Amino acid sequence: MKRPTVALIYDFDGTLSPANMQEFGLLQAFDKDPALFWQKSNRMSTDNDASEILCYMKTMTDEAKKAGIHLTRENFQKFGSMVKLYPGVKEWFSLINDYGSQCGLEVEHYINSSGLTEMIEGTEIYHEFKKVFACSFLYENGEAVWPGVAVDYTAKTQFLFKINKGVMSIRDHTLVNRFVLEKDRPVPFSRMIYFGDGATDIPCMRLVKEFGGHSIAVYNPDGHEKDKSERLLTEQRVHFACPADYSKGKIIYNVVTAIIDKIKADLAVESLKE
């Protein structure tokens, strides 16, 4: 019989990596200070009352054109290979997969991010994810010309329902809205663990928590985000606030393995009821 599935769903920037992925070489290639880039992008959003995500993607193509940088998928992947990760992230997936397997569970990993799919494809952990739900571009003659997918804080929630029903297509709006009994869904919300760090993750963290899953607010132990994460805990939007170290024996590892133990126990209780 197929093992019950547990889905670990991660934001990327600030959750698996200590900064926005575009700041690891891509923005600098435009001869642009990252802070100035985001100021320009945010000003476009404010002046036009427009989506911050669409405006950063528009600003990116504008600045690349000025700098003579060709935004091909290959170049995005090259800059993605420069992205730094938090301690323990590279080893995390095999550790948790093995732990889940020992508990009779199948562990799947997903990205749910406002970052760029093309850059995540270039990271050394891309192969660990069953699906990446993130922003991406449309291409003409191999070069990015227009946003293809823009993922903001509300768009992120739709992907939780897609994971819940086993729908991996971003464009699909038929299968994800089809009625499926909760017991027949591949990944019930009670077997989801959501990792996030910022405002764009709050709806997802709250949704997973309210539907019986577990949410973890992650913060940079070397930064000043601890208060923000602990406020989410106080406001009961998340179950845990943890420093971003994914190494074995650290807080996140202990929290997630305990959740997996709980999921295993809950399944055993349900089996006895049946």
C-alpha positions, -999 to +999 in steps of 0.1 A: +000+000+000+011+035-007+025+053+024+006+083+037+022+115+024+035+144+045+041+177+026+067+202+038+060+235+020+086+263+021+088+299+012+123+305-002+137+340+005+143+345+042+132+309+049+157+287+032+180+316+022+191+346+043+182+372+016+161+377-015+175+354-042+179+383-067+205+399-044+230+371-049+245+386-080+216+392-104+208+428-093+245+436-090+249+425-127+225+453-136+250+477-118+223+482-093+225+484-056+197+460-043+182+486-020+179+510-050+164+484-071+137+476-046+130+513-040+124+518-077+102+487-079+082+497-049+078+532-062+063+519-094+039+498-074+029+527-051+026+553-079+003+530-099-014+511-071-002+480-088+010+445-077+045+446-060+053+413-076+045+424-112+063+457-106+095+439-095+094+417-125+088+447-148+116+466-132+139+436-136+134+434-174+138+472-177+170+472-157+184+442-176+177+459-209+195+490-198+225+470-186+227+448-217+220+417-197+201+389-215+175+374-191+176+339-205+166+309-185+202+298-185+214+332-170+187+330-143+199+295-134+235+308-133+226+335-108+205+309-090+236+288-084+251+317-064+222+318-039+234+311-003+214+289+019+210+287+057+230+262+077+219+226+073+196+232+043+216+210+019+215+180+042+180+187+055+160+169+029+176+135+031+175+137+069+138+144+070+130+119+042+148+092+061+130+101+094+097+100+077+104+067+060+113+052+094+078+063+106+061+047+076+055+080+059+064+095+025+078+130+027+074+155-002+089+189-004+074+220-022+084+256-028+057+283-025+075+316-032+073+350-047+108+345-059+117+332-094+113+296-105+141+300-130+166+310-103+154+282-079+162+258-108+198+269-106+202+262-068+218+231-055+186+219-038+162+223-068+161+185-073+147+180-038+113+195-046+083+177-061+070+210-074+081+247-073+052+272-072+068+306-078+070+335-102+083+329-138+086+347-171+073+342-206+101+340-232+105+351-268+136+340-287+149+326-254+147+359-235+123+369-207+098+395-220+067+393-197+056+378-164+042+344-169+033+337-133+032+363-104+028+349-069+018+373-042+006+366-006-030+356-017-019+337-048+002+315-025-029+301-008-042+285-040-011+263-042-019+247-008-052+235-022-034+222-053-010+202-031-040+191-010-056+176-041-025+165-059-027+191-088+007+201-100-003+224-129-001+261-121-026+270-148-052+244-138-085+258-123-107+228-130-092+198-111-084+220-081-120+230-078-134+196-083-151+180-052-130+154-036-137+138-002-112+148+024-101+112+030-094+108-008-071+138-011-034+130-015-022+154+012-048+164+039-040+198+055-034+179+088-003+164+071+011+197+059+040+216+075+044+252+063+077+272+067+077+310+062+093+342+074+074+372+063+041+390+056+036+372+023+035+339+042+009+349+069-022+338+050-007+304+042+007+299+077-027+308+092-046+286+067-025+255+074-028+260+111-066+265+110-070+234+089-052+212+113-016+213+099+014+229+114+031+263+107+066+274+115+079+310+114+116+310+106+139+339+114+176+347+107+194+341+140+220+367+129+194+394+121+166+413+138+136+393+127+132+372+159+106+397+174+086+395+141+084+357+143+076+357+180+048+382+174+033+357+149+035+331+176+018+355+202-009+363+176-015+325+172-008+326+135+019+299+138+027+270+161+064+276+163+091+304+158+125+289+151+160+302+142+169+293+106+193+264+112+182+231+096+210+210+110+203+177+128+196+183+165+187+220+161+153+234+170+137+231+135+148+195+132+134+187+167+101+205+159+096+188+126+105+153+137+081+157+167+053+168+142+061+137+121+058+116+152+024+132+160+012+126+124+022+089+128+004+086+161-027+104+147-028+079+118-025+050+142-054+063+162-076+068+131-068+033+120-079+019+153-112+038+150-118+023+117 
